Amino acid sequence: MDYFLITIKYIRVKQKVILITGASAGIGMASAQKLIDSGHIVYAAARRVEKMEVLNKRGAFILSMDVTHEASMREGVQRIIAEQGRIDVLINNAGYGSLGAIEEVDLDEARRQFEVNLFAVARLSQLVLPHMRKVQKGRIINISSIGARVYEPMCGWYHSTKFALEGMSDCMRLELKQFGIDLVLVRPGFIRTEWDKIAHEKLQEFSMSGPYKETANKMVNAHLNYLFKYLASDAPIVADTIVRAVESRRPHARYVSGRASGSFILARKLLPDSLLDAILMKMLSIFGKENKTTSCQTVKISA
Ligand SMILES: NC(=O)c1ccc[n+]([C@@H]2O[C@H](COP(=O)([O-])OP(=O)(O)OC[C@H]3O[C@@H](n4cnc5c(N)ncnc54)[C@H](OP(=O)(O)O)[C@@H]3O)[C@@H](O)[C@H]2O)c1
């Protein structure tokens, strides 16, 4: 009987109430699945609720949430508190890359990207933190990118959002320590999800026909021929890292995840800017060459 009660208590302590955004695809979907399988109570949020039916069948609670809409974020958090009485972990995963030359990308589109990749992270954190502070514990996990350290042409706004996310997260980590709340960053590398399709659609929209078209073409080719082909990992790899960040008693401030991610970050740390610039441009010219099957003229980029 004692053993039974201890087991129940252990399960209760370990089982976390988790809100994860961007759960309708890619990293968010894979993470939600693994978190459910690990026995946690998962609230999966995204705009395309129909895509999350598979999570619902596995036991997740589904939230229709647009992270740029105040009401849907507020209602989502209120529902979790009403049903569970607490939120132990917030995983800010929703995000997208809008590529194009800084000169050409419409500033409204750049602002939209900041709205999703940065301000939504801040707003959802504001909504959950009072509940975490009340119990003096909790964890916020922000999905950043190796793009918060390394850089590429045509990706300026996306990288800016992730650089900003890391700056904000580092400050928050110090602010939240006094309340027993952890702030953790996860930096995926190149991961096979819907991310690159959306990013290339935006690149097509802004930079495929003007003065930057040659660089834009090389960028798509380098992504499709090489980076997302040979250096990419599948979403469950990042999901494993996220589960580790959720369950670890003493989480690191940062986790890197995915093939070659550590090497990119190390290169940024060790190499002078001029050398890294030269390497990145050389990679672009070697891997950016058109090939019959993946040239950006032949790749169908559609919604
Ligand atoms: N894939 C990579 O190579 C890579 C590398 C480094 C970092 N990351 C980061 O990892 C995170 C997940 O990306 P992913 O690769 O899994 O991309 P993905 O397959 O495109 O999934 C993105 C998710 O974000 C959600 N989302 C986008 N805009 C939203 C909005 N306004 N409101 C609510 N949800 C929204 C999407 O759901 P709905 O459209 O249904 O709302 C979707 O579930 C992002 O933060 C991304 O920047 C990805």
The ligand as an SDF file (V2000), in Angstrom:
LIG
                    3D

 48 52  0  0  0  0  0  0  0  0999 V2000
   12.9180   23.8940  -38.9550 N   0  0  0  0  0  0  0  0  0  0  0  0
   14.0860   24.4620  -38.6800 C   0  0  0  0  0  0  0  0  0  0  0  0
   15.0730   24.2790  -39.4250 O   0  0  0  0  0  0  0  0  0  0  0  0
   14.2410   25.3230  -37.4420 C   0  0  0  0  0  0  0  0  0  0  0  0
   15.5490   25.6340  -37.0360 C   0  0  0  0  0  0  0  0  0  0  0  0
   15.7410   26.4270  -35.9230 C   0  0  0  0  0  0  0  0  0  0  0  0
   14.6500   26.8850  -35.2140 C   0  0  0  0  0  0  0  0  0  0  0  0
   13.3840   26.5830  -35.6190 N   0  0  0  0  0  0  0  0  0  0  0  0
   12.2770   27.1160  -34.8220 C   0  0  0  0  0  0  0  0  0  0  0  0
   11.4860   26.0500  -34.3380 O   0  0  0  0  0  0  0  0  0  0  0  0
   10.1430   26.5070  -34.1220 C   0  0  0  0  0  0  0  0  0  0  0  0
    9.1750   25.5360  -34.7770 C   0  0  0  0  0  0  0  0  0  0  0  0
    9.3880   25.5680  -36.1770 O   0  0  0  0  0  0  0  0  0  0  0  0
    9.1970   24.3050  -37.1350 P   0  0  0  0  0  0  0  0  0  0  0  0
   10.4700   24.0750  -37.8150 O   0  0  0  0  0  0  0  0  0  0  0  0
    8.5440   23.2080  -36.4070 O   0  0  0  0  0  0  0  0  0  0  0  0
    8.2290   24.9750  -38.2080 O   0  0  0  0  0  0  0  0  0  0  0  0
    6.7840   24.5400  -38.7680 P   0  0  0  0  0  0  0  0  0  0  0  0
    6.7680   23.1050  -39.1210 O   0  0  0  0  0  0  0  0  0  0  0  0
    6.4920   25.5380  -39.8320 O   0  0  0  0  0  0  0  0  0  0  0  0
    5.8110   24.7820  -37.5220 O   0  0  0  0  0  0  0  0  0  0  0  0
    5.5710   26.0880  -37.0570 C   0  0  0  0  0  0  0  0  0  0  0  0
    4.4290   26.0930  -36.0720 C   0  0  0  0  0  0  0  0  0  0  0  0
    4.2340   27.4530  -35.6360 O   0  0  0  0  0  0  0  0  0  0  0  0
    2.8480   27.7220  -35.6950 C   0  0  0  0  0  0  0  0  0  0  0  0
    2.5740   29.1400  -35.9230 N   0  0  0  0  0  0  0  0  0  0  0  0
    3.0860   29.9360  -36.8700 C   0  0  0  0  0  0  0  0  0  0  0  0
    2.5340   31.1570  -36.7990 N   0  0  0  0  0  0  0  0  0  0  0  0
    1.6560   31.1230  -35.7720 C   0  0  0  0  0  0  0  0  0  0  0  0
    0.7500   32.0550  -35.1900 C   0  0  0  0  0  0  0  0  0  0  0  0
    0.6260   33.3160  -35.6440 N   0  0  0  0  0  0  0  0  0  0  0  0
   -0.0150   31.6710  -34.1380 N   0  0  0  0  0  0  0  0  0  0  0  0
    0.0870   30.4160  -33.6670 C   0  0  0  0  0  0  0  0  0  0  0  0
    0.9110   29.4790  -34.1630 N   0  0  0  0  0  0  0  0  0  0  0  0
    1.6750   29.8380  -35.2080 C   0  0  0  0  0  0  0  0  0  0  0  0
    2.3070   26.8530  -36.8260 C   0  0  0  0  0  0  0  0  0  0  0  0
    0.9450   26.5450  -36.5790 O   0  0  0  0  0  0  0  0  0  0  0  0
   -0.3330   27.1370  -37.3630 P   0  0  0  0  0  0  0  0  0  0  0  0
    0.1370   27.5720  -38.7190 O   0  0  0  0  0  0  0  0  0  0  0  0
   -1.2890   25.9980  -37.3870 O   0  0  0  0  0  0  0  0  0  0  0  0
   -0.7830   28.2420  -36.4870 O   0  0  0  0  0  0  0  0  0  0  0  0
    3.1410   25.5970  -36.6730 C   0  0  0  0  0  0  0  0  0  0  0  0
    2.5360   24.7120  -35.7730 O   0  0  0  0  0  0  0  0  0  0  0  0
   10.0850   27.9280  -34.6920 C   0  0  0  0  0  0  0  0  0  0  0  0
   10.2150   28.8610  -33.6480 O   0  0  0  0  0  0  0  0  0  0  0  0
   11.3030   27.9870  -35.6020 C   0  0  0  0  0  0  0  0  0  0  0  0
   11.7760   29.2920  -35.7650 O   0  0  0  0  0  0  0  0  0  0  0  0
   13.1580   25.7970  -36.7260 C   0  0  0  0  0  0  0  0  0  0  0  0
  1  2  1  0
  2  3  2  0
  2  4  1  0
  4  5  1  0
  4 48  2  0
  5  6  2  0
  6  7  1  0
  7  8  2  0
  8  9  1  0
  8 48  1  0
  9 10  1  0
  9 46  1  0
 10 11  1  0
 11 12  1  0
 11 44  1  0
 12 13  1  0
 13 14  1  0
 14 15  2  0
 14 16  1  0
 14 17  1  0
 17 18  1  0
 18 19  2  0
 18 20  1  0
 18 21  1  0
 21 22  1  0
 22 23  1  0
 23 24  1  0
 23 42  1  0
 24 25  1  0
 25 26  1  0
 25 36  1  0
 26 27  1  0
 26 35  1  0
 27 28  2  0
 28 29  1  0
 29 30  1  0
 29 35  2  0
 30 31  1  0
 30 32  2  0
 32 33  1  0
 33 34  2  0
 34 35  1  0
 36 37  1  0
 36 42  1  0
 37 38  1  0
 38 39  2  0
 38 40  1  0
 38 41  1  0
 42 43  1  0
 44 45  1  0
 44 46  1  0
 46 47  1  0
M  CHG  2   8   1  16  -1
M  END
$$$$
